[in-house]
Amino acid sequence: MMEGQIVARGIKDTRVLAALRDTPRHEFVPEALRDQAYQDHPLPIGFGQTISQPYIVALMSEVLELGGDEIVLEIGTGSGYQAAVLGRLAKEVYTIEIVPELGERAERDLARLGFLNVHVRVGDGYQGWPEHAPFDAIIVTAAPQQVPQPLVDQLAVGGRMVLPVGRWNQELVLLRRTSKGIEREKLIDVRFVPMVGEAQQTH
Ligand SMILES: C[S@@+](CC[C@H](N)C(=O)[O-])C[C@H]1O[C@@H](n2cnc3c(N)ncnc32)[C@H](O)[C@@H]1O
């Protein structure tokens, strides 16, 4: 997986490469699909949801430029795999999942595998997690049609936020908060499941 799919497609951050090497993706995939755990495509995890493809996990992790001291927010825990990778790259990870069964299962799996710095909450992530804000990095793994303003508001100065935006034609967008305001950069076209809940009522 690493050489063929991740390095070959341009991921260079050695900490990201090490985090992916050291995180057992098969532990976050349903047993019946474990033989496909290291192939470069998304896989179903139940409740109509998916675990993202490894290249996208690597790319989204890399653009957050994590050095190890950051407080990170993830919206869309899903299987817990992306949160586990982030747990190896940052100091604390706060992750929110709207489907209770997925959030509870991810919490159990993360605890069983020893990811003690990853904290899971069940709920709608649209409003973020204000008690732990501001965040040095925010990652959203479901697509809203517009960037949720409450998440932008919880981004620290110097912070990065990566998320898919759009309905059918989605773009992966990187936002940076500088002392002068928000900078926005389009990365690549992507296809994520929609962000549900409050995100669907605000456009
Ligand atoms: C592509 S999957 C996540 C993949 C996940 N990061 C992983 O590593 O397995 C997107 C997840 O976002 C969740 N989701 C959708 N809307 C949400 C919301 N408003 N708040 C929190 N989670 C949400 C979905 O239930 C789904 O589990």
The ligand as an SDF file (V2000), in Angstrom:
LIG
                    3D

 27 29  0  0  0  0  0  0  0  0999 V2000
  -16.3550    9.0700    4.8380 C   0  0  0  0  0  0  0  0  0  0  0  0
  -17.0150    8.6980    6.4210 S   0  0  0  0  0  0  0  0  0  0  0  0
  -15.6920    8.9450    7.5280 C   0  0  0  0  0  0  0  0  0  0  0  0
  -14.4550    8.1930    7.4000 C   0  0  0  0  0  0  0  0  0  0  0  0
  -13.6860    8.2200    8.6890 C   0  0  0  0  0  0  0  0  0  0  0  0
  -12.9760    9.4560    8.8830 N   0  0  0  0  0  0  0  0  0  0  0  0
  -12.8240    7.0120    8.7860 C   0  0  0  0  0  0  0  0  0  0  0  0
  -11.6020    7.1450    8.9200 O   0  0  0  0  0  0  0  0  0  0  0  0
  -13.3880    5.9180    8.7620 O   0  0  0  0  0  0  0  0  0  0  0  0
  -17.9480   10.1540    6.9100 C   0  0  0  0  0  0  0  0  0  0  0  0
  -18.5450   10.0790    8.2860 C   0  0  0  0  0  0  0  0  0  0  0  0
  -19.1100   11.3530    8.6070 O   0  0  0  0  0  0  0  0  0  0  0  0
  -20.2550   11.1350    9.3970 C   0  0  0  0  0  0  0  0  0  0  0  0
  -21.0510   12.3680    9.4100 N   0  0  0  0  0  0  0  0  0  0  0  0
  -21.8660   12.8780    8.4450 C   0  0  0  0  0  0  0  0  0  0  0  0
  -22.4100   14.0460    8.8360 N   0  0  0  0  0  0  0  0  0  0  0  0
  -21.9340   14.2940   10.0900 C   0  0  0  0  0  0  0  0  0  0  0  0
  -22.1290   15.3530   11.0420 C   0  0  0  0  0  0  0  0  0  0  0  0
  -22.9500   16.3810   10.7930 N   0  0  0  0  0  0  0  0  0  0  0  0
  -21.4670   15.2780   12.2200 N   0  0  0  0  0  0  0  0  0  0  0  0
  -20.6420   14.2360   12.5120 C   0  0  0  0  0  0  0  0  0  0  0  0
  -20.4380   13.1950   11.6440 N   0  0  0  0  0  0  0  0  0  0  0  0
  -21.0670   13.2330   10.4580 C   0  0  0  0  0  0  0  0  0  0  0  0
  -20.8970    9.9360    8.7270 C   0  0  0  0  0  0  0  0  0  0  0  0
  -21.8390    9.3100    9.5660 O   0  0  0  0  0  0  0  0  0  0  0  0
  -19.6790    9.0640    8.4030 C   0  0  0  0  0  0  0  0  0  0  0  0
  -19.4070    8.1550    9.4320 O   0  0  0  0  0  0  0  0  0  0  0  0
  1  2  1  0
  2  3  1  0
  2 10  1  0
  3  4  1  0
  4  5  1  0
  5  6  1  0
  5  7  1  0
  7  8  2  0
  7  9  1  0
 10 11  1  0
 11 12  1  0
 11 26  1  0
 12 13  1  0
 13 14  1  0
 13 24  1  0
 14 15  1  0
 14 23  1  0
 15 16  2  0
 16 17  1  0
 17 18  1  0
 17 23  2  0
 18 19  1  0
 18 20  2  0
 20 21  1  0
 21 22  2  0
 22 23  1  0
 24 25  1  0
 24 26  1  0
 26 27  1  0
M  CHG  2   2   1   9  -1
M  END
$$$$
